[in-house]
Amino acid sequence: MADKQISLPAKLINGGIAGLIGVTCVFPIDLAKTRLQNQQNGQRMYTSMSDCLIKTIRSEGYFGMYRGAAVNLTLVTPEKAIKLAANDFFRHQFSKDGQKLTLFKEMLAGCGAGTCQVIVTTPMEMLKIQLQDAGRIAAQKKILAAHAQLSAQGPAQPSVEAPATPRPTATQLTRDLLRSRGIAGLYKGLGATLLRDVPFSIVYFPLFANLDRLGRPASGEKSPFYVSFLAGCVAGSAAAVAVNPCDVVKTRLQSLQRGANEDTYSGILDCARKILRHEGPSAFLKGAYCRALVIAPLFGIAQVVYFLGIAETLLGLQRTQP
């Protein structure tokens, strides 16, 4: 059976609703993932996801866990909408002959969806990473300043509180990047983003479609919502872990600020080579479980919203079977 045809406005609304709900639920875990991936050997601030979140709350307050969330909430609507709508569009195009989609065609559709979404994903990730990692950089500078003060004055001298480092805003970052680098500044790490998102979509969409099909009733009706949710969670987790090395490289390349004595990178290969040399192969799996915990509910919720057809209900539309 060919995929359902859905109007473009409904696709965009469904993707947007799913993205907003998902991001609100899992953003603190995503912040922990970014900070864990960015810290390098010898400059470790956090030992685990829970340690990162606890220290973030202590130093930045509860809302410190949501630094960068505004950027995500603003841009996740077009990003998720483009991803889901593009995959649906390509699947429909590949099944026009009425034949069942082959695995290769499903992978091609996922490839097309991943390629389309980076238009929004790259600047969104670029801004989000700076805001998420600012707290780690500030905390590291504060610790180093305190150590330097103790070394210079000795333990008997009273310590002087270091002045707070001003935190950047998304608007300020955007203005500075556009002024100094032009539009290309917002698309720093585009190649690494493609390297992550295209394979992710190639793995995710075919895996989801086949898992969802397993729970479909024999009558040919759409799967129950819990089947779509579980299929989205499993497929999302598997795809997230599979491409985590690319996500580590992308995060490092897009980070503009570095901690003390942390490596800088000139490109994808240089970054991968330095990570492997200085931190070992395990560094490519930094934040993998955080990413799985982020992606699983994010895409589970997305598929439930998409397949329940919330937008169609709001718009009073009917899905048609081609």
C-alpha positions in Angstrom: 0.0 0.0 0.0 1.3 3.4 -0.9 1.8 6.1 1.8 -0.9 8.5 2.8 -1.2 11.8 0.9 -1.4 14.8 3.2 -1.8 18.4 2.3 1.4 20.5 2.6 -0.1 22.9 5.3 -1.1 19.9 7.4 2.4 18.4 7.1 4.0 21.7 8.2 1.6 22.1 11.2 2.0 18.5 12.3 5.8 18.8 12.1 5.7 22.0 14.0 3.4 20.8 16.8 5.6 17.6 17.2 8.8 19.6 17.3 7.5 22.1 19.9 6.2 19.3 22.2 9.3 17.2 21.8 11.9 20.0 22.4 10.1 21.2 25.5 10.3 17.7 27.0 13.9 16.8 26.3 15.9 20.0 25.9 17.8 19.7 29.3 19.1 16.3 28.1 20.2 17.9 24.8 22.1 20.6 26.7 23.9 17.9 28.7 24.8 16.1 25.4 26.3 19.3 24.0 28.4 20.0 27.1 29.6 16.4 27.4 30.6 16.3 23.7 32.5 19.6 23.9 34.6 18.9 27.0 38.0 17.5 26.1 40.4 15.3 28.1 42.2 17.2 30.9 39.4 19.8 31.0 36.5 17.6 32.2 33.8 19.5 34.0 31.2 16.8 34.1 31.4 13.0 34.6 27.9 12.1 33.3 24.5 13.5 32.2 23.2 13.6 35.7 26.3 15.3 37.0 26.1 17.9 34.2 22.5 18.7 35.0 23.0 18.9 38.7 26.0 21.3 38.3 24.1 23.3 35.7 21.2 23.9 38.2 23.6 24.8 41.0 25.5 27.3 39.0 22.9 28.7 36.6 19.6 27.8 38.2 16.7 25.7 36.9 16.3 27.7 33.7 20.0 27.3 32.9 19.1 23.9 31.6 17.0 25.6 28.9 19.7 28.0 27.6 19.2 28.0 23.8 15.7 26.6 24.0 14.2 29.7 22.5 16.3 29.2 19.3 15.2 25.6 19.1 11.5 26.3 19.8 11.6 29.0 17.1 13.3 27.0 14.4 12.3 23.4 15.2 8.9 24.0 13.6 10.2 24.5 10.1 13.0 22.0 10.7 10.8 19.1 11.7 8.1 20.1 9.2 10.6 20.1 6.4 12.1 16.7 7.5 8.7 14.9 7.8 7.1 16.6 4.8 10.1 16.0 2.5 10.3 12.3 3.5 6.5 12.0 2.8 6.9 13.8 -0.5 9.8 11.6 -1.7 8.0 8.4 -0.6 5.0 9.4 -2.6 7.0 10.2 -5.7 8.8 6.8 -5.5 5.5 4.9 -5.1 3.6 6.6 -8.0 3.8 3.3 -10.0 1.6 1.7 -7.3 4.3 -0.7 -6.3 5.4 -1.2 -2.7 8.4 0.9 -1.8 11.7 -1.1 -1.8 14.2 -0.6 1.1 16.5 1.2 -1.4 13.7 3.7 -2.3 12.9 4.2 1.4 16.5 5.0 2.0 16.6 7.4 -0.9 13.5 9.2 0.5 15.2 9.5 3.8 18.4 10.8 2.1 16.3 13.5 0.4 14.6 14.5 3.7 17.9 14.8 5.5 19.4 16.9 2.7 16.4 19.3 2.7 16.3 19.9 6.5 19.9 21.2 6.8 18.7 24.5 5.4 17.2 25.2 8.8 19.1 22.7 11.0 22.6 24.2 10.5 21.9 27.8 11.7 19.6 26.4 14.4 22.3 24.1 15.7 25.0 26.8 15.3 23.2 29.3 17.6 21.9 26.6 20.0 25.4 25.1 20.6 26.9 28.5 21.5 24.1 29.2 24.0 24.2 25.7 25.5 28.0 25.6 25.9 28.4 29.2 27.3 27.7 27.9 30.9 30.4 25.3 30.6 33.0 27.8 29.3 32.1 30.3 32.1 32.3 27.7 34.8 35.7 26.5 33.6 37.0 30.0 33.5 35.8 30.7 37.0 37.5 27.5 38.3 40.8 28.4 36.6 40.6 31.9 37.9 40.1 30.7 41.4 43.0 28.3 41.1 45.3 31.0 39.8 44.2 33.3 42.6 45.0 30.7 45.2 48.4 30.0 43.7 49.3 33.7 43.7 47.9 34.7 47.1 48.1 31.5 49.1 45.3 29.8 51.0 45.4 32.3 53.9 44.3 35.2 51.7 40.6 35.9 51.3 39.3 35.0 47.8 37.8 37.7 45.6 34.8 36.7 43.5 35.5 36.8 39.8 33.2 39.1 37.8 30.4 37.2 36.0 31.0 36.7 32.3 28.2 38.2 30.2 26.1 35.5 28.5 25.4 35.9 24.8 21.9 36.0 23.3 20.7 34.4 20.1 20.1 37.9 18.6 23.5 39.1 19.5 25.2 36.0 18.2 23.3 36.2 14.9 24.2 39.9 14.5 27.9 39.2 15.2 28.1 36.3 12.9 26.4 38.1 10.0 28.6 41.2 10.6 31.9 39.2 10.7 31.3 36.3 8.4 28.1 37.0 6.5 25.4 34.3 5.9 28.2 31.7 5.8 28.8 32.3 9.5 25.4 30.8 10.3 26.2 27.8 8.1 29.5 26.9 9.7 29.6 23.2 10.0 27.2 22.6 7.1 29.2 19.7 5.7 29.3 18.0 9.2 25.6 18.6 9.6 24.9 16.9 6.2 27.3 14.1 7.3 25.1 13.6 10.4 21.6 14.2 9.2 21.6 12.4 5.8 22.8 9.1 7.3 20.4 9.6 10.2 17.4 9.9 7.9 18.6 7.0 5.7 18.5 4.8 8.8 15.6 6.3 10.6 12.8 6.6 8.1 13.0 3.1 6.5 13.5 1.5 10.0 10.5 3.4 11.4 8.3 2.5 8.3 9.1 -1.2 8.7 8.6 -1.3 12.5 5.4 0.6 12.2 4.2 -1.8 9.5 4.7 -4.7 11.9 2.0 -3.3 14.2 -0.5 -2.5 11.4 -3.8 -4.3 11.6 -4.5 -6.9 8.9 -7.3 -4.8 7.6 -4.7 -2.3 6.2 -5.7 0.6 8.6 -3.0 2.8 10.1 -1.1 1.5 13.1 -2.4 2.3 16.6 -0.8 5.5 18.1 1.3 3.5 20.6 2.8 1.4 17.8 3.8 4.6 15.9 5.3 6.1 19.1 7.3 3.0 20.0 8.5 2.6 16.4 9.6 6.3 16.4 11.4 5.8 19.7 13.3 2.7 18.6 14.1 3.9 15.1 15.2 7.3 16.5 17.5 5.8 19.2 19.1 3.4 16.7 19.7 6.1 14.2 21.0 8.6 16.8 23.6 6.2 18.2 24.7 5.1 14.7 25.6 8.7 13.7 26.8 9.9 17.1 30.5 10.1 15.9 29.3 12.6 13.2 27.4 14.5 15.8 30.5 14.9 18.0 32.5 16.2 15.1 29.7 18.6 14.1 29.4 19.9 17.7 33.1 20.6 18.0 33.3 22.3 14.6 30.3 24.6 15.3 31.6 25.7 18.8 33.1 29.2 18.5 34.4 29.4 22.1 36.9 27.0 23.5 37.9 26.2 27.0 41.5 26.6 28.2 44.0 24.3 26.3 41.2 22.8 24.2 41.9 21.9 20.5 40.8 23.9 17.6 39.9 22.4 14.3 40.2 23.4 10.6 37.7 20.9 9.2 35.9 17.5 9.4 39.0 15.4 8.9 41.2 17.5 11.1 38.6 17.3 13.9 38.2 13.5 13.6 41.9 13.0 13.5 42.6 15.1 16.6 39.8 13.5 18.6 41.1 10.1 17.7 44.7 11.0 18.6 44.1 12.9 21.8 40.9 11.3 23.2 40.7 7.8 21.7 37.9 6.1 19.8 35.5 6.2 22.8 35.3 10.0 22.4 33.2 9.6 19.3 30.5 8.1 21.5 30.4 11.0 24.0 26.8 11.9 24.7 25.5 9.0 22.7 23.1 7.9 25.5 22.0 11.5 25.9 21.3 11.8 22.2 19.3 8.5 22.2 17.3 9.8 25.2 16.6 13.1 23.3 15.8 11.6 19.9 13.7 8.7 21.0 10.8 10.7 22.5 11.3 13.5 20.1 10.6 11.3 17.1 8.2 9.1 18.9 6.1 12.2 19.6 6.6 13.5 16.1 5.3 10.3 14.5 2.3 10.1 16.8 1.3 13.7 16.0 2.0 13.1 12.3 0.0 9.9 12.1 -2.8 11.0 14.3 -3.3 13.9 11.9 -3.8 16.6 14.5 -3.4 19.3 11.8 -6.0 17.6 9.6 -8.5 17.7 12.4 -7.7 21.4 13.0 -8.0 22.2 9.3 -11.0 20.0 8.8 -9.2 17.9 6.1 -9.5 14.3 5.1 -6.5 12.1 4.3 -6.8 10.3 1.1 -5.5 6.9 0.0 -3.7 7.1 -3.4 
